[in-house]
């Protein structure tokens, strides 16, 4: 995606590269690591992320081809300003399904989205571990076939466990090891796949 890079962003990336060595990473992996560090001002993400270059490249190509982007919360959608997303967590349907099925709204929204988008979507989870667990259940049942799962939920209840469960699958994926994550981090990962290297 072509965009105008602000001089502050350019300077920020030069500083990041003076602080963190990312030269050994493949291009998409480097884009993701640097964009997340840029978003968080936290170089320790370099060693927390679990990266798969082929999966990231497939995700970037899917986005370039206009694949659906499904996100778990509106905050994540707001962070991806140049690409439309599907976010059903705030809908009456998600509220009603959550109440009827004993799910969180985030998990209910994932279940509804799986019925509405076809195979080859990008699924980004930045907030709710229950959304990622439901995504994994549906994928295991064959109800969805993602081009990429960005699994970066945050929290002390289920976040690290949901990401470990993601890594135990063969789904094309991006995750991190610890309990940290969040909507801004997941949005940064998606933006990295959309924008590429701002210094190139």
Sine and cosine of phi, psi and omega as CSV:
sin_phi,cos_phi,sin_psi,cos_psi,sin_omega,cos_omega
0.00,0.00,0.78,-0.62,0.01,-1.00
-1.00,0.09,0.74,-0.67,0.06,-1.00
-0.46,-0.89,0.31,-0.95,0.06,-1.00
-1.00,0.07,0.82,-0.58,-0.01,-1.00
-1.00,-0.07,0.82,-0.57,-0.01,-1.00
-0.94,0.33,0.57,-0.82,0.01,-1.00
-0.83,0.55,-0.52,0.85,0.03,-1.00
-0.91,0.41,-0.64,0.77,0.04,-1.00
-0.91,0.42,-0.67,0.74,0.04,-1.00
-0.85,0.52,-0.73,0.69,0.01,-1.00
-0.89,0.45,-0.65,0.76,0.00,-1.00
-0.87,0.50,-0.69,0.73,0.00,-1.00
-0.92,0.39,-0.58,0.82,0.06,-1.00
-0.91,0.42,-0.62,0.78,0.05,-1.00
-0.92,0.40,-0.70,0.71,0.03,-1.00
-0.82,0.57,-0.70,0.71,-0.05,-1.00
-0.95,0.30,-0.29,0.96,0.09,-1.00
-1.00,0.10,-0.30,0.95,-0.06,-1.00
-0.98,-0.21,-0.58,0.81,-0.08,-1.00
-0.82,-0.58,0.78,-0.63,0.03,-1.00
-1.00,0.07,0.93,-0.37,0.04,-1.00
-0.91,-0.42,0.20,0.98,-0.12,-0.99
-0.93,0.38,-0.33,0.94,-0.01,-1.00
-1.00,0.10,-0.12,0.99,-0.04,-1.00
-1.00,0.08,0.53,-0.85,0.12,-0.99
-0.92,0.38,0.34,-0.94,-0.18,-0.98
-0.82,0.58,-0.78,0.63,-0.02,-1.00
-0.91,0.40,-0.64,0.77,0.03,-1.00
-0.89,0.46,-0.66,0.75,0.03,-1.00
-0.90,0.44,-0.66,0.75,0.03,-1.00
-0.85,0.53,-0.72,0.70,-0.04,-1.00
-0.92,0.40,-0.75,0.66,-0.01,-1.00
-0.85,0.52,-0.75,0.66,-0.06,-1.00
-0.93,0.37,-0.61,0.80,0.01,-1.00
-0.92,0.40,-0.63,0.78,0.03,-1.00
-0.94,0.35,-0.65,0.76,0.07,-1.00
-0.90,0.45,-0.65,0.76,0.04,-1.00
-0.87,0.49,-0.64,0.77,-0.03,-1.00
-0.95,0.31,-0.58,0.81,-0.13,-0.99
-0.97,-0.24,-0.25,0.97,-0.14,-0.99
0.82,0.57,0.60,0.80,-0.06,-1.00
-0.76,-0.65,0.99,-0.14,-0.03,-1.00
-0.90,0.44,-0.29,0.96,-0.05,-1.00
-0.94,0.35,-0.18,0.98,0.12,-0.99
-0.87,0.49,-0.42,0.91,-0.01,-1.00
-0.79,0.61,-0.62,0.79,-0.09,-1.00
-0.97,-0.24,0.02,1.00,-0.01,-1.00
-0.99,-0.14,-0.48,0.88,-0.05,-1.00
-0.96,0.28,0.58,-0.81,0.10,-1.00
-0.94,-0.35,0.92,-0.38,-0.22,-0.98
-0.92,-0.39,0.59,-0.80,0.08,-1.00
-0.72,-0.69,0.96,-0.27,-0.12,-0.99
-0.86,0.50,-0.66,0.76,-0.01,-1.00
-0.90,0.43,-0.65,0.76,0.02,-1.00
-0.92,0.40,-0.67,0.74,0.02,-1.00
-0.90,0.43,-0.64,0.77,0.02,-1.00
-0.91,0.42,-0.64,0.76,0.05,-1.00
-0.90,0.44,-0.64,0.77,0.04,-1.00
-0.90,0.43,-0.68,0.74,0.02,-1.00
-0.89,0.45,-0.65,0.76,0.01,-1.00
-0.92,0.39,-0.61,0.79,0.03,-1.00
-0.90,0.44,-0.67,0.74,0.04,-1.00
-0.90,0.43,-0.66,0.75,0.03,-1.00
-0.88,0.47,-0.47,0.88,0.01,-1.00
-1.00,0.01,0.03,1.00,0.06,-1.00
1.00,0.08,0.40,0.92,0.02,-1.00
-0.89,0.46,0.48,-0.88,0.07,-1.00
-0.88,0.47,0.58,-0.81,0.12,-0.99
-0.91,-0.42,0.90,-0.44,0.01,-1.00
-0.96,-0.28,0.78,-0.63,-0.02,-1.00
-0.83,-0.56,0.40,-0.92,-0.09,-1.00
-1.00,0.07,-0.43,0.90,-0.04,-1.00
-0.61,-0.79,0.37,-0.93,-0.03,-1.00
-0.91,0.42,-0.50,0.87,0.03,-1.00
-0.88,0.48,-0.61,0.79,0.04,-1.00
-0.92,0.38,-0.70,0.72,0.04,-1.00
-0.85,0.53,-0.64,0.76,-0.01,-1.00
-0.91,0.41,-0.44,0.90,0.00,-1.00
-0.99,0.17,-0.24,0.97,0.04,-1.00
-0.95,-0.30,1.00,0.07,-0.22,-0.98
-0.99,0.13,-0.26,0.97,-0.11,-0.99
-0.95,-0.30,0.15,0.99,-0.07,-1.00
-0.57,-0.82,0.75,-0.66,-0.02,-1.00
-0.95,0.32,0.52,-0.86,0.00,-1.00
-0.72,-0.69,0.33,-0.94,0.08,-1.00
-0.98,-0.22,0.87,-0.49,0.02,-1.00
-0.67,-0.75,0.94,-0.34,-0.13,-0.99
-0.95,-0.30,0.08,1.00,-0.12,-0.99
-0.89,0.45,-0.48,0.88,-0.03,-1.00
-1.00,-0.03,0.11,0.99,-0.08,-1.00
-1.00,0.09,0.39,-0.92,0.08,-1.00
-0.89,0.45,-0.56,0.83,0.01,-1.00
-0.89,0.46,-0.67,0.74,0.03,-1.00
-0.92,0.40,-0.65,0.76,0.04,-1.00
-0.87,0.49,-0.71,0.70,-0.06,-1.00
-0.94,0.35,-0.66,0.75,0.02,-1.00
-0.91,0.41,-0.64,0.76,0.02,-1.00
-0.87,0.50,-0.69,0.72,0.00,-1.00
-0.92,0.39,-0.64,0.76,-0.06,-1.00
-0.96,0.28,-0.59,0.81,-0.12,-0.99
-0.98,-0.20,-0.04,1.00,-0.01,-1.00
0.94,0.33,0.57,0.82,-0.01,-1.00
-0.95,-0.30,0.29,-0.96,0.27,-0.96
-0.95,0.31,0.34,-0.94,0.04,-1.00
-0.89,0.46,-0.57,0.82,-0.01,-1.00
-0.90,0.44,-0.69,0.72,0.03,-1.00
-0.92,0.40,-0.65,0.76,0.03,-1.00
-0.88,0.47,-0.65,0.76,0.01,-1.00
-0.90,0.44,-0.62,0.78,0.05,-1.00
-0.90,0.44,-0.67,0.74,0.00,-1.00
-0.89,0.46,-0.67,0.74,0.03,-1.00
-0.92,0.40,-0.67,0.74,0.00,-1.00
-0.89,0.45,-0.59,0.81,0.01,-1.00
-0.88,0.47,-0.47,0.88,0.03,-1.00
-0.98,0.19,-0.31,0.95,-0.14,-0.99
-0.97,-0.25,-0.47,0.88,0.01,-1.00
-0.95,-0.30,0.53,-0.85,-0.03,-1.00
-1.00,0.07,-0.18,-0.98,0.05,-1.00
-0.92,0.40,0.41,-0.91,0.08,-1.00
1.00,-0.01,0.18,0.98,0.04,-1.00
-0.98,0.18,0.35,-0.94,0.19,-0.98
-1.00,-0.08,0.77,-0.63,0.02,-1.00
-0.91,-0.42,0.85,-0.52,-0.04,-1.00
-0.85,-0.52,0.85,-0.52,0.01,-1.00
-0.88,-0.47,0.89,-0.46,-0.02,-1.00
-0.85,-0.53,-0.07,1.00,-0.09,-1.00
-0.81,-0.59,-0.81,0.58,-0.26,-0.96
-0.96,-0.28,0.92,-0.40,0.12,-0.99
-0.84,0.55,-0.55,0.84,0.00,-1.00
-0.90,0.44,-0.51,0.86,0.07,-1.00
-0.91,0.41,-0.67,0.74,0.01,-1.00
-0.93,0.37,-0.67,0.75,0.05,-1.00
-0.87,0.50,-0.66,0.75,0.01,-1.00
-0.92,0.39,-0.65,0.76,0.06,-1.00
-0.85,0.53,-0.71,0.71,-0.01,-1.00
-0.91,0.41,-0.62,0.78,0.04,-1.00
-0.89,0.46,-0.73,0.69,-0.01,-1.00
-0.91,0.42,-0.65,0.76,0.03,-1.00
-0.90,0.44,-0.64,0.77,0.04,-1.00
-0.90,0.45,-0.51,0.86,0.04,-1.00
-1.00,0.08,-0.04,1.00,-0.01,-1.00
0.99,0.14,0.20,0.98,-0.05,-1.00
-0.99,0.14,-0.25,0.97,0.11,-0.99
-0.51,-0.86,0.53,-0.85,0.01,-1.00
-0.74,-0.67,1.00,-0.04,-0.10,-0.99
-0.98,0.22,0.49,-0.87,0.18,-0.98
-0.97,0.25,-0.51,0.86,0.03,-1.00
-0.31,-0.95,0.63,-0.78,0.16,-0.99
-0.92,-0.38,0.89,-0.46,0.13,-0.99
-1.00,-0.07,0.99,-0.16,-0.10,-1.00
-0.96,-0.27,1.00,-0.03,-0.05,-1.00
-0.73,-0.68,0.70,0.71,0.04,-1.00
-0.92,0.38,0.34,-0.94,-0.10,-1.00
-0.85,-0.53,0.50,-0.86,0.14,-0.99
0.67,-0.75,0.19,-0.98,-0.03,-1.00
-1.00,-0.06,-0.17,0.99,0.01,-1.00
-0.90,-0.43,0.99,-0.15,0.14,-0.99
1.00,-0.01,-0.16,0.99,-0.08,-1.00
-0.92,0.38,-0.83,0.56,0.01,-1.00
-0.88,0.47,-0.61,0.79,-0.02,-1.00
-0.92,0.39,-0.64,0.77,0.01,-1.00
-0.92,0.40,-0.58,0.81,0.02,-1.00
-0.95,0.31,-0.59,0.80,0.10,-0.99
-0.89,0.45,-0.64,0.77,0.04,-1.00
-0.90,0.43,-0.62,0.78,0.07,-1.00
-0.88,0.48,-0.72,0.70,-0.03,-1.00
-0.91,0.41,-0.37,0.93,0.02,-1.00
-0.98,0.20,-0.11,0.99,0.02,-1.00
-0.99,-0.14,0.09,-1.00,0.08,-1.00
-0.99,-0.16,0.19,0.98,0.01,-1.00
-0.91,0.42,0.59,-0.81,0.11,-0.99
-0.91,0.41,0.78,-0.62,-0.27,-0.96
-0.43,-0.90,0.32,-0.95,0.20,-0.98
-0.70,-0.71,0.74,-0.68,0.04,-1.00
-0.50,-0.86,-0.07,-1.00,0.17,-0.99
-0.65,-0.76,0.27,-0.96,-0.17,-0.98
-0.99,0.13,-0.62,0.78,-0.15,-0.99
-1.00,0.10,-0.01,-1.00,-0.01,-1.00
-0.98,0.21,-0.20,0.98,-0.04,-1.00
-0.97,0.22,0.28,-0.96,-0.02,-1.00
0.19,-0.98,-0.70,-0.71,0.09,-1.00
0.83,-0.56,0.27,-0.96,-0.05,-1.00
-0.88,0.47,-0.66,0.75,-0.01,-1.00
-0.90,0.44,-0.61,0.79,-0.01,-1.00
-0.94,0.34,-0.70,0.72,0.03,-1.00
-0.90,0.43,-0.64,0.77,0.06,-1.00
-0.90,0.45,-0.63,0.78,0.03,-1.00
-0.87,0.49,-0.64,0.77,0.02,-1.00
-0.90,0.44,-0.69,0.72,0.03,-1.00
-0.90,0.43,-0.69,0.72,0.02,-1.00
-0.88,0.48,-0.58,0.81,0.04,-1.00
-0.87,0.49,-0.63,0.78,0.01,-1.00
-0.95,0.31,-0.47,0.88,0.03,-1.00
-0.98,0.19,-0.65,0.76,-0.17,-0.98
-0.99,-0.11,-0.56,0.83,-0.10,-1.00
0.97,0.25,-0.45,-0.89,-0.09,-1.00
-1.00,0.08,0.89,-0.45,-0.02,-1.00
-0.95,0.32,-0.21,0.98,0.01,-1.00
-0.99,-0.13,-0.01,1.00,-0.04,-1.00
-1.00,0.05,0.00,0.00,0.00,0.00
